[in-house]
Structures are given as structure tokens and as C-alpha cells.
């Protein structure tokens, strides 16, 4: 339970930090096809990487200097926690407008 909270808190923190003041961050939780699906959707700048799986690599960071020092471990820890719960995590750019979409799938119990 605490690890799932840590996953969501870290992803929300990232979404908020990359979004402009006054923009929205959405959290959608659903149960579909024997899976718990969690989507974190923001109106930030989205991902610059074509291969968005790279953002989950250990020590990877692509934050502008104005964000200060970051270890590049946050999303790697999230991925490891998702994997620990037999889940999957995928990052992509929104198709409908600027922003990022993180999708997590956990098996239903």
C-alpha cells in the first residue's frame, strides 16, 4: 500500500514540476480487463525523447537547469516498484494536446 502511494506521489510530483502554473494534472484509475489501470495525464511540455522508455533508466535526467539538482533516480524507483507488483509502466506524449501521459497496469487481485 505504501509503495503504491510512493509511485503515485512521485509521478504527480514530476507532472506538477513540468506543468505551468494553473494547468491541470489528471489521475484516472479504472479496472479494465482484469487489470487496474492508472493514468497520470498532465498539460506540461511532454517528453523530448522519442524513446520514452529511457526516462526510467537509472540516473537519467533531462530537466532544464532551472529545476536544480536531481539524482535521476525517481522514475527508476517508480519503475522498479511497479515491476515489484508485477505491473507495467509506459510513458508517452499526449496526442490530443501538449503534455505527458504515464500509464501503469497492475494485475487485478
ChimeraX commands (.cxc) that place a marker at each C-alpha (Angstrom):
marker #1 position 0.00,0.00,0.00 radius 0.5
marker #1 position 2.78,2.45,0.93 radius 0.5
marker #1 position 4.71,1.61,-2.25 radius 0.5
marker #1 position 1.71,2.32,-4.46 radius 0.5
marker #1 position 1.34,5.65,-2.69 radius 0.5
marker #1 position 5.04,6.34,-3.34 radius 0.5
marker #1 position 4.57,5.57,-7.05 radius 0.5
marker #1 position 1.62,7.96,-7.39 radius 0.5
marker #1 position 3.25,10.70,-5.31 radius 0.5
marker #1 position 6.43,10.61,-7.38 radius 0.5
marker #1 position 4.56,10.71,-10.69 radius 0.5
marker #1 position 2.33,13.55,-9.52 radius 0.5
marker #1 position 5.37,15.50,-8.32 radius 0.5
marker #1 position 7.00,15.09,-11.74 radius 0.5
marker #1 position 3.84,16.08,-13.60 radius 0.5
marker #1 position 3.37,19.17,-11.45 radius 0.5
marker #1 position 7.00,20.23,-11.77 radius 0.5
marker #1 position 6.85,20.08,-15.60 radius 0.5
marker #1 position 3.48,21.84,-15.85 radius 0.5
marker #1 position 2.84,25.57,-15.94 radius 0.5
marker #1 position 1.06,27.23,-13.05 radius 0.5
marker #1 position -2.69,26.90,-13.44 radius 0.5
marker #1 position -2.54,23.88,-15.73 radius 0.5
marker #1 position -4.20,20.57,-14.91 radius 0.5
marker #1 position -2.89,17.19,-13.83 radius 0.5
marker #1 position -5.42,14.36,-14.07 radius 0.5
marker #1 position -5.40,10.99,-12.34 radius 0.5
marker #1 position -7.62,8.28,-13.78 radius 0.5
marker #1 position -7.99,4.90,-12.05 radius 0.5
marker #1 position -10.06,2.13,-13.59 radius 0.5
marker #1 position -10.46,-1.63,-13.57 radius 0.5
marker #1 position -10.32,-2.95,-17.13 radius 0.5
marker #1 position -9.78,-6.46,-18.48 radius 0.5
marker #1 position -8.66,-7.88,-15.12 radius 0.5
marker #1 position -6.18,-5.02,-14.68 radius 0.5
marker #1 position -6.03,-1.92,-12.54 radius 0.5
marker #1 position -5.15,0.92,-14.89 radius 0.5
marker #1 position -3.74,4.17,-13.53 radius 0.5
marker #1 position -3.18,7.14,-15.84 radius 0.5
marker #1 position -1.36,10.33,-14.86 radius 0.5
marker #1 position -2.04,12.98,-17.51 radius 0.5
marker #1 position -0.55,16.46,-17.45 radius 0.5
marker #1 position -0.54,19.61,-19.57 radius 0.5
marker #1 position 3.21,20.15,-19.32 radius 0.5
marker #1 position 5.82,20.15,-22.04 radius 0.5
marker #1 position 5.72,16.41,-22.69 radius 0.5
marker #1 position 8.77,14.27,-23.41 radius 0.5
marker #1 position 11.55,15.31,-25.77 radius 0.5
marker #1 position 12.77,11.73,-26.12 radius 0.5
marker #1 position 11.50,9.61,-28.99 radius 0.5
marker #1 position 12.25,6.53,-26.90 radius 0.5
marker #1 position 10.32,7.44,-23.75 radius 0.5
marker #1 position 11.37,4.21,-22.01 radius 0.5
marker #1 position 14.73,5.95,-21.40 radius 0.5
marker #1 position 13.19,8.20,-18.74 radius 0.5
marker #1 position 13.02,5.17,-16.44 radius 0.5
marker #1 position 16.77,4.47,-16.69 radius 0.5
marker #1 position 18.81,4.88,-13.54 radius 0.5
marker #1 position 20.43,8.34,-13.24 radius 0.5
marker #1 position 18.63,9.61,-16.34 radius 0.5
marker #1 position 17.52,13.22,-16.12 radius 0.5
marker #1 position 16.52,15.64,-18.84 radius 0.5
marker #1 position 15.39,18.51,-16.67 radius 0.5
marker #1 position 16.35,22.07,-17.57 radius 0.5
marker #1 position 18.88,23.71,-15.24 radius 0.5
marker #1 position 16.15,25.85,-13.68 radius 0.5
marker #1 position 14.89,22.70,-11.93 radius 0.5
marker #1 position 18.08,22.43,-9.88 radius 0.5
marker #1 position 19.88,19.25,-8.87 radius 0.5
marker #1 position 18.15,15.90,-9.40 radius 0.5
marker #1 position 19.54,12.42,-8.98 radius 0.5
marker #1 position 17.72,10.85,-11.91 radius 0.5
marker #1 position 16.54,8.06,-9.62 radius 0.5
marker #1 position 12.87,8.96,-9.07 radius 0.5
marker #1 position 11.38,7.40,-12.20 radius 0.5
marker #1 position 13.75,4.44,-11.99 radius 0.5
marker #1 position 12.48,3.77,-8.46 radius 0.5
marker #1 position 8.89,4.08,-9.72 radius 0.5
marker #1 position 9.58,1.55,-12.48 radius 0.5
marker #1 position 11.19,-0.87,-10.01 radius 0.5
marker #1 position 8.22,-0.57,-7.64 radius 0.5
marker #1 position 5.76,-1.14,-10.47 radius 0.5
marker #1 position 7.73,-4.22,-11.56 radius 0.5
marker #1 position 7.80,-5.46,-7.97 radius 0.5
marker #1 position 3.99,-5.51,-8.07 radius 0.5
marker #1 position 4.01,-7.39,-11.44 radius 0.5
marker #1 position 2.90,-4.25,-13.22 radius 0.5
marker #1 position 3.89,-2.37,-16.36 radius 0.5
marker #1 position 4.58,1.33,-16.83 radius 0.5
marker #1 position 4.67,3.25,-20.10 radius 0.5
marker #1 position 5.32,6.93,-20.80 radius 0.5
marker #1 position 4.16,8.79,-23.88 radius 0.5
marker #1 position 3.28,12.23,-25.17 radius 0.5
marker #1 position -0.37,13.15,-25.30 radius 0.5
marker #1 position -1.87,13.04,-28.77 radius 0.5
marker #1 position -4.70,15.49,-28.14 radius 0.5
marker #1 position -2.59,18.38,-26.79 radius 0.5
marker #1 position 0.74,19.21,-25.19 radius 0.5
marker #1 position 1.60,17.14,-22.16 radius 0.5
marker #1 position 2.64,13.74,-20.90 radius 0.5
marker #1 position 0.78,10.53,-20.20 radius 0.5
marker #1 position 2.03,7.85,-17.81 radius 0.5
marker #1 position 0.09,4.60,-17.81 radius 0.5
marker #1 position 0.51,1.90,-15.18 radius 0.5
marker #1 position -1.14,-1.53,-15.38 radius 0.5
marker #1 position -1.35,-3.78,-12.35 radius 0.5
marker #1 position -2.94,-7.22,-12.40 radius 0.5
marker #1 position -6.27,-7.34,-10.54 radius 0.5
marker #1 position -6.26,-9.45,-7.44 radius 0.5
marker link #1:1,2 radius 0.2
marker link #1:2,3 radius 0.2
marker link #1:3,4 radius 0.2
marker link #1:4,5 radius 0.2
marker link #1:5,6 radius 0.2
marker link #1:6,7 radius 0.2
marker link #1:7,8 radius 0.2
marker link #1:8,9 radius 0.2
marker link #1:9,10 radius 0.2
marker link #1:10,11 radius 0.2
marker link #1:11,12 radius 0.2
marker link #1:12,13 radius 0.2
marker link #1:13,14 radius 0.2
marker link #1:14,15 radius 0.2
marker link #1:15,16 radius 0.2
marker link #1:16,17 radius 0.2
marker link #1:17,18 radius 0.2
marker link #1:18,19 radius 0.2
marker link #1:19,20 radius 0.2
marker link #1:20,21 radius 0.2
marker link #1:21,22 radius 0.2
marker link #1:22,23 radius 0.2
marker link #1:23,24 radius 0.2
marker link #1:24,25 radius 0.2
marker link #1:25,26 radius 0.2
marker link #1:26,27 radius 0.2
marker link #1:27,28 radius 0.2
marker link #1:28,29 radius 0.2
marker link #1:29,30 radius 0.2
marker link #1:30,31 radius 0.2
marker link #1:31,32 radius 0.2
marker link #1:32,33 radius 0.2
marker link #1:33,34 radius 0.2
marker link #1:34,35 radius 0.2
marker link #1:35,36 radius 0.2
marker link #1:36,37 radius 0.2
marker link #1:37,38 radius 0.2
marker link #1:38,39 radius 0.2
marker link #1:39,40 radius 0.2
marker link #1:40,41 radius 0.2
marker link #1:41,42 radius 0.2
marker link #1:42,43 radius 0.2
marker link #1:43,44 radius 0.2
marker link #1:44,45 radius 0.2
marker link #1:45,46 radius 0.2
marker link #1:46,47 radius 0.2
marker link #1:47,48 radius 0.2
marker link #1:48,49 radius 0.2
marker link #1:49,50 radius 0.2
marker link #1:50,51 radius 0.2
marker link #1:51,52 radius 0.2
marker link #1:52,53 radius 0.2
marker link #1:53,54 radius 0.2
marker link #1:54,55 radius 0.2
marker link #1:55,56 radius 0.2
marker link #1:56,57 radius 0.2
marker link #1:57,58 radius 0.2
marker link #1:58,59 radius 0.2
marker link #1:59,60 radius 0.2
marker link #1:60,61 radius 0.2
marker link #1:61,62 radius 0.2
marker link #1:62,63 radius 0.2
marker link #1:63,64 radius 0.2
marker link #1:64,65 radius 0.2
marker link #1:65,66 radius 0.2
marker link #1:66,67 radius 0.2
marker link #1:67,68 radius 0.2
marker link #1:68,69 radius 0.2
marker link #1:69,70 radius 0.2
marker link #1:70,71 radius 0.2
marker link #1:71,72 radius 0.2
marker link #1:72,73 radius 0.2
marker link #1:73,74 radius 0.2
marker link #1:74,75 radius 0.2
marker link #1:75,76 radius 0.2
marker link #1:76,77 radius 0.2
marker link #1:77,78 radius 0.2
marker link #1:78,79 radius 0.2
marker link #1:79,80 radius 0.2
marker link #1:80,81 radius 0.2
marker link #1:81,82 radius 0.2
marker link #1:82,83 radius 0.2
marker link #1:83,84 radius 0.2
marker link #1:84,85 radius 0.2
marker link #1:85,86 radius 0.2
marker link #1:86,87 radius 0.2
marker link #1:87,88 radius 0.2
marker link #1:88,89 radius 0.2
marker link #1:89,90 radius 0.2
marker link #1:90,91 radius 0.2
marker link #1:91,92 radius 0.2
marker link #1:92,93 radius 0.2
marker link #1:93,94 radius 0.2
marker link #1:94,95 radius 0.2
marker link #1:95,96 radius 0.2
marker link #1:96,97 radius 0.2
marker link #1:97,98 radius 0.2
marker link #1:98,99 radius 0.2
marker link #1:99,100 radius 0.2
marker link #1:100,101 radius 0.2
marker link #1:101,102 radius 0.2
marker link #1:102,103 radius 0.2
marker link #1:103,104 radius 0.2
marker link #1:104,105 radius 0.2
marker link #1:105,106 radius 0.2
marker link #1:106,107 radius 0.2
marker link #1:107,108 radius 0.2
marker link #1:108,109 radius 0.2
view
